[in-house]
Amino acid sequence: QVQLVESGGGLVQAGGSLRPSCVVSGPTFSDRAMGWFRQAPGKEREFVAAITWSGGSTSYADSVKGRFTSSRDNAKNTVYLQMNSLKPEDTAVYSCAAARYRLSYPLDLQASYAYWGQGTQVTVSS
């Protein structure tokens, strides 16, 4: 069974930075692409970022491109989301997700992911 636990959210002023992380338990972490999604109050959950199982490729939603960076450390079973230049509209619960085994694409669809974390709250004040 694969379990995901996020941490590193919080409250930050606009223009600030946060770096949520997601620790994954289970033996197949290095064979799974990882994604980040977010859900704001009253809105649908949306794709934010993804990184392939090798870490060789990343993809981002247009709304965060150039501000957010996803990375992973397979030795620590951990994936990170570096968020810079945060805006109030980035406020949401951020969840990490583990893709189906050895799946490389599409990584912007929720259906590509087999396991989900509980999420961590990110609040950006203006």
N, C-alpha and C positions, 0 to 999 in steps of 0.2 A: 504494500500500500504506500502511496506517495502522499506526503503531507507537506503543506506550505505554511510558513509563518512569516508575516510581514512585520516590520518595525521601522521606526525612523520618520514617521509622519510627525505633524505638529502644526503649530501656529507660527506664521512668519509674515513680515510686512512685504508689500509689493516691492519687487526688485530683489528680494532675498533668494536664498537657496536652501534646499533640503536634499537629503540623499536617503530615501527609503531603501531598505534591503529586504530580501526574501530568502529565508533559509529553507532548503528542501530536504526532506528525509527520504531515504529510499535509494536503491543501488543504481538507478538508471538516469540520474540527473544529467550526466554528461552526454546522454543520447537523446535528450529532449530539448527542443527549442523552448524558450521562455518568453512570456509576454506580460505586459502591464496594461491593465484596463482601468478606467475610472468611471465613477457614477456620481453625478451631482444631484442634489435634491430635486425631485420632480422630473428628472431626465433619464433617458435610457443609458445603459452602460455602453461606453465607447472605447475603442482601441486607442492606446497611447503609444506603445513602443514594443518591439520584439527583437530578440537576438537568437540567431541560429544555434544549434546544439554545439557547434564547434567554436562559436563566438566570432566567426569570420565575417558575418554579415548582420547588419542591424537595419531596422525600418522604423519609421515614425509617422504619426499623424501629422498632417500639415500644420495643425494648430500648435504643435510643440517643436517642430523641426527647427534646429539651430539653437534651441534652449535646453532640451533634455537629451541625455545620453545614457544608453543602457549598456551595461557591461556584466560580465560574469566571471566567477572564480570557481572553476570546476573542482579544484582541490578542497574548497570550503563548502561546496554545494550551495553557493550563494549567488544571487543575481542582484544587481543594483540598478537604481534609477537616479542619476544625478539630475536634479532639476534646478536650473538657474533662471534668473530674470523672471521670477514667478509673478503671475498676474492674479487678480481677484477671481477671474474666470477659471483659474486652475483649481479652485476649491472643489474638493470631491473626496470620496473614499477611493483610494487606490488599491487595486488588488493585483497580485501576481498570479500567473497561471502557467502550468506545465503542459506543453503540447503532447499530442499523441506520439508514441515512440517513433523516433527517427523521421518524423514529419518535418519537411523543410518549407512547405508553403501550402495554402496561403496562411500567413501568420497574423493577418488583421481580422480574422473571423473568429468569433467566440466558439464556433463549432469545431475548430481545430484543436481546442484545448480539452484535456481530459481531467485535469485537477486544478482546483482553485483554492487560494487562501481566503482568509476572513476579511482582509482589507485593513488599511491604516488610513486614518483621517488626515487630510492635508487641508489646512485653512489658510488662505492668503488674505490679509487685511489691506484695505486701501489707505 
